[in-house]
Amino acid sequence: MTQSTAIVQIDNPRVVVTESRFAPGAETGWHRHEYDYVVVPLMDGKLLVKNKDGESVSELSAGKAYFRKAGVEHNVINASAGEFAFVEIQIKS
């Protein structure tokens, strides 16, 4: 398994902002989100998302953000032909 890279840009009492980059086929590994969060894709691409209920492919567009509630458990895999990256903002308060 090729691991994605995650660089924390901000971590303060209110938010955690992380930039994640994935080579083709790289994955986050299984994880659980402790906070509500927003993801902002930095480029167009496809992510394969595996969770306890199965898997799905999400087509993402650069700059088109989406929101998820805390508690999400999944493994995210770059299903694009090239690199994929996004910024994730976790909302602590």
PASEBA-1860 file (N, C-alpha, C; in nm, 3 decimals):
! residues 93
1> MTQSTAIV> 0.085/-0.118/0.000/0.000/0.000/0.000/0.089/0.124/0.000 ~ 0.064/0.211/-0.096/0.131/0.341/-0.099/0.048/0.438/-0.017 ~ 0.111/0.505/0.075/0.041/0.596/0.165/0.036/0.737/0.107 ~ -0.076/0.805/0.125/-0.084/0.947/0.090/0.002/1.026/0.188 ~ 0.035/1.149/0.151/0.109/1.235/0.243/0.015/1.343/0.294 ~ 0.025/1.373/0.422/-0.060/1.474/0.485/0.028/1.572/0.560 ~ 0.012/1.700/0.530/0.090/1.805/0.596/-0.008/1.897/0.669 ~ 0.004/1.902/0.802/-0.082/1.990/0.881/-0.030/2.133/0.864
9> QIDNPRVV> -0.118/2.221/0.817/-0.083/2.361/0.796/-0.121/2.448/0.915 ~ -0.234/2.415/0.978/-0.283/2.490/1.095/-0.342/2.389/1.193 ~ -0.311/2.404/1.319/-0.374/2.324/1.425/-0.384/2.415/1.546 ~ -0.506/2.464/1.570/-0.529/2.553/1.683/-0.654/2.506/1.757 ~ -0.700/2.574/1.860/-0.816/2.526/1.935/-0.946/2.515/1.854 ~ -0.954/2.579/1.738/-1.079/2.579/1.662/-1.078/2.491/1.538 ~ -0.963/2.479/1.468/-0.958/2.402/1.342/-0.825/2.329/1.326 ~ -0.829/2.227/1.240/-0.708/2.164/1.189/-0.719/2.170/1.037
17> VTESRFAP> -0.618/2.228/0.971/-0.616/2.238/0.825/-0.500/2.152/0.776 ~ -0.533/2.055/0.690/-0.434/1.959/0.641/-0.439/1.952/0.490 ~ -0.323/1.954/0.425/-0.315/1.929/0.282/-0.273/1.783/0.263 ~ -0.352/1.709/0.184/-0.322/1.569/0.155/-0.293/1.553/0.007 ~ -0.189/1.476/-0.024/-0.150/1.449/-0.163/-0.139/1.298/-0.183 ~ -0.190/1.254/-0.298/-0.196/1.112/-0.330/-0.135/1.086/-0.467 ~ -0.038/0.997/-0.475/0.006/0.944/-0.604/-0.106/0.852/-0.654 ~ -0.110/0.818/-0.782/-0.212/0.723/-0.828/-0.207/0.594/-0.745
25> GAETGWHR> -0.322/0.552/-0.694/-0.332/0.431/-0.613/-0.299/0.449/-0.466 ~ -0.247/0.564/-0.426/-0.213/0.587/-0.285/-0.341/0.599/-0.203 ~ -0.332/0.565/-0.076/-0.450/0.568/0.011/-0.419/0.624/0.148 ~ -0.525/0.666/0.216/-0.509/0.723/0.349/-0.491/0.615/0.455 ~ -0.542/0.496/0.429/-0.555/0.394/0.533/-0.685/0.420/0.609 ~ -0.736/0.317/0.676/-0.862/0.331/0.749/-0.845/0.431/0.862 ~ -0.942/0.522/0.874/-0.940/0.623/0.978/-1.081/0.670/1.009 ~ -1.098/0.733/1.126/-1.227/0.787/1.170/-1.211/0.936/1.193
33> HEYDYVVV> -1.305/1.014/1.143/-1.303/1.159/1.161/-1.370/1.195/1.294 ~ -1.294/1.257/1.381/-1.342/1.294/1.514/-1.421/1.425/1.512 ~ -1.406/1.503/1.406/-1.471/1.635/1.396/-1.546/1.646/1.264 ~ -1.646/1.736/1.258/-1.703/1.775/1.130/-1.590/1.828/1.044 ~ -1.603/1.813/0.911/-1.494/1.860/0.825/-1.541/1.900/0.687 ~ -1.460/1.984/0.623/-1.483/2.030/0.487/-1.360/1.991/0.406 ~ -1.382/1.938/0.285/-1.273/1.905/0.193/-1.284/1.995/0.071 ~ -1.169/2.054/0.032/-1.162/2.138/-0.087/-1.060/2.074/-0.183
41> PLMDGKLL> -1.108/2.010/-0.292/-1.016/1.951/-0.389/-0.932/2.060/-0.455 ~ -0.804/2.030/-0.475/-0.714/2.124/-0.542/-0.707/2.099/-0.692 ~ -0.765/1.988/-0.737/-0.764/1.953/-0.878/-0.881/1.859/-0.905 ~ -0.913/1.839/-1.031/-1.015/1.742/-1.068/-0.958/1.601/-1.050 ~ -1.043/1.507/-1.013/-0.997/1.370/-1.000/-1.103/1.278/-0.944 ~ -1.066/1.151/-0.928/-1.156/1.048/-0.876/-1.095/0.985/-0.752 ~ -1.178/0.967/-0.651/-1.137/0.897/-0.530/-1.226/0.776/-0.509 ~ -1.165/0.663/-0.479/-1.237/0.543/-0.439/-1.248/0.549/-0.287
49> VKNKDGES> -1.371/0.543/-0.236/-1.395/0.552/-0.093/-1.450/0.419/-0.045 ~ -1.377/0.356/0.048/-1.422/0.229/0.106/-1.468/0.256/0.249 ~ -1.587/0.202/0.282/-1.636/0.213/0.419/-1.701/0.081/0.458 ~ -1.758/0.073/0.577/-1.814/-0.053/0.626/-1.929/-0.103/0.539 ~ -1.993/-0.014/0.463/-2.107/-0.052/0.379/-2.067/-0.088/0.237 ~ -1.939/-0.075/0.203/-1.897/-0.106/0.066/-1.802/-0.001/0.015 ~ -1.812/0.028/-0.114/-1.724/0.129/-0.173/-1.796/0.205/-0.283 ~ -1.745/0.325/-0.310/-1.801/0.409/-0.416/-1.690/0.495/-0.472
57> VSELSAGK> -1.711/0.545/-0.593/-1.616/0.635/-0.657/-1.676/0.775/-0.658 ~ -1.600/0.872/-0.613/-1.644/1.011/-0.613/-1.563/1.089/-0.717 ~ -1.633/1.159/-0.806/-1.569/1.247/-0.903/-1.565/1.386/-0.841 ~ -1.444/1.440/-0.822/-1.429/1.568/-0.755/-1.376/1.673/-0.852 ~ -1.416/1.797/-0.829/-1.375/1.909/-0.914/-1.296/2.010/-0.832 ~ -1.191/2.064/-0.891/-1.107/2.162/-0.824/-1.191/2.276/-0.768 ~ -1.174/2.307/-0.640/-1.241/2.419/-0.578/-1.383/2.394/-0.533 ~ -1.441/2.278/-0.565/-1.580/2.249/-0.527/-1.579/2.171/-0.394
65> AYFRKAGV> -1.601/2.243/-0.285/-1.591/2.188/-0.150/-1.711/2.100/-0.116 ~ -1.688/2.009/-0.020/-1.799/1.932/0.036/-1.779/1.917/0.187 ~ -1.889/1.891/0.259/-1.892/1.884/0.405/-1.934/1.745/0.450 ~ -1.874/1.697/0.560/-1.914/1.570/0.621/-1.918/1.589/0.773 ~ -2.008/1.517/0.837/-2.021/1.519/0.983/-1.915/1.429/1.047 ~ -1.884/1.455/1.172/-1.792/1.372/1.249/-1.843/1.228/1.253 ~ -1.749/1.134/1.267/-1.785/0.993/1.280/-1.762/0.911/1.155 ~ -1.735/0.977/1.043/-1.710/0.904/0.919/-1.586/0.815/0.936
73> EHNVINAS> -1.600/0.687/0.898/-1.487/0.593/0.899/-1.470/0.541/0.757 ~ -1.348/0.554/0.705/-1.326/0.510/0.568/-1.177/0.501/0.534 ~ -1.151/0.446/0.415/-1.019/0.448/0.353/-1.040/0.516/0.218 ~ -0.958/0.615/0.186/-0.972/0.692/0.063/-0.852/0.661/-0.027 ~ -0.881/0.626/-0.153/-0.777/0.584/-0.248/-0.787/0.669/-0.374 ~ -0.673/0.716/-0.424/-0.671/0.793/-0.548/-0.697/0.699/-0.664 ~ -0.813/0.716/-0.730/-0.850/0.634/-0.845/-0.825/0.710/-0.976 ~ -0.751/0.820/-0.970/-0.718/0.901/-1.088/-0.591/0.847/-1.152
81> AGEFAFVE> -0.569/0.886/-1.277/-0.448/0.846/-1.349/-0.325/0.921/-1.300 ~ -0.345/1.041/-1.243/-0.234/1.123/-1.195/-0.249/1.156/-1.048 ~ -0.163/1.244/-0.999/-0.168/1.287/-0.860/-0.302/1.354/-0.829 ~ -0.346/1.340/-0.704/-0.465/1.410/-0.657/-0.432/1.474/-0.523 ~ -0.490/1.592/-0.496/-0.465/1.661/-0.369/-0.590/1.737/-0.325 ~ -0.603/1.750/-0.193/-0.711/1.831/-0.137/-0.665/1.892/-0.006 ~ -0.739/1.995/0.036/-0.722/2.054/0.169/-0.844/2.016/0.251 ~ -0.819/1.968/0.372/-0.925/1.929/0.464/-0.922/2.023/0.584
89> IQIKS> -1.041/2.077/0.618/-1.055/2.165/0.734/-1.143/2.094/0.835 ~ -1.085/2.053/0.948/-1.161/1.991/1.055/-1.203/2.100/1.154 ~ -1.330/2.099/1.192/-1.387/2.202/1.278/-1.396/2.148/1.420 ~ -1.311/2.197/1.508/-1.304/2.148/1.645/-1.414/2.203/1.736 ~ -1.457/2.327/1.710/-1.555/2.388/1.801/-1.676/2.438/1.727
END
